[in-house]
Amino acid sequence: MRNITLSADADLIEQARSVARSRHTTLNEAFREWLQSFAAQSGDVQAIDELYRRLKYVDAGRKFSRDEMNER
């Protein structure tokens, strides 16, 4: 595991530590969870981009009006 150094407002850090304590965790662990979630988002974007590339051949044949697209 690697260490990183971050800078933030002292009051903000204390607020974050307080929230972490209330959740029975540490600020370090909360940050690791956030970092993991943040990094996973890029995978979602890549998966969506890949899906769009695979479905590029789909053609409805014409453009639909707003009313047609909202019909149920």
Residue pairs with C-beta under 8 A, 6 or more apart in sequence:
13 27
16 27
16 30
17 27
19 30
20 26
20 27
20 29
20 30
23 30
